[in-house]
């Protein structure tokens, strides 16, 4: 299978990749911001571990928002 390059993608495909990338970066930023402001007793487990988990593509920040934060 031949690897596709950015220039080989159509405009629509480029737009989809750009939007998905922006969503991923926004989720990471929101998760890291929330984690930095949240007290350690409001997080399940060590904050450093959640910071590392958040670096795992899109699933990391989603996991943090789903399982990492304790509800007030």
C-alpha positions in Angstrom: 0.0 0.0 0.0 1.4 3.4 -1.0 1.7 6.1 1.6 -0.3 9.2 0.8 1.2 12.6 1.2 -0.5 15.9 2.1 -0.4 17.1 -1.5 -2.1 13.9 -2.7 -5.2 14.6 -0.6 -8.2 16.4 -1.9 -9.3 19.7 -0.4 -12.1 17.9 1.5 -9.7 15.3 2.9 -7.3 18.0 4.0 -10.2 19.9 5.7 -11.2 16.7 7.6 -7.6 16.1 8.7 -7.3 19.8 9.8 -10.5 19.7 11.8 -9.7 16.4 13.5 -6.3 17.7 14.4 -7.8 20.9 15.8 -10.3 18.8 17.9 -7.4 16.7 19.2 -5.3 19.7 20.2 -8.4 21.4 21.8 -9.2 18.3 23.9 -5.6 18.1 25.0 -5.5 21.7 26.0 -8.8 21.5 27.9 -7.7 18.4 29.7 -4.3 19.8 30.7 -5.9 23.1 31.8 -8.5 21.4 33.9 -5.9 19.0 35.4 -3.6 21.9 36.3 -6.4 23.8 38.1 -8.0 20.9 39.9 -6.9 19.9 43.4 -5.2 16.5 43.8 -8.1 15.3 45.9 -10.5 15.9 43.0 -8.6 13.6 40.6 -8.6 9.8 40.6 -4.9 8.8 41.0 -1.8 10.9 40.5 -2.1 14.0 38.4 1.2 13.2 36.7 -0.2 9.9 35.5 -3.2 11.7 34.0 -0.9 14.2 32.3 0.8 11.4 30.6 -2.5 9.6 29.7 -3.7 12.9 28.1 -0.8 12.7 25.6 -2.3 9.5 24.1 -4.0 11.0 21.0 -7.7 11.8 21.4 -8.5 8.9 23.7 -6.3 10.2 26.5 -8.2 13.5 27.2 -11.5 11.7 26.8 -10.5 9.1 29.4 -9.5 11.9 31.7 -12.8 13.7 31.4 -14.7 10.4 31.7 -12.8 8.6 34.5 -10.1 10.9 35.9 -12.1 13.7 37.4 -14.1 13.2 40.6 -17.5 14.9 40.5 -18.0 17.6 43.1 
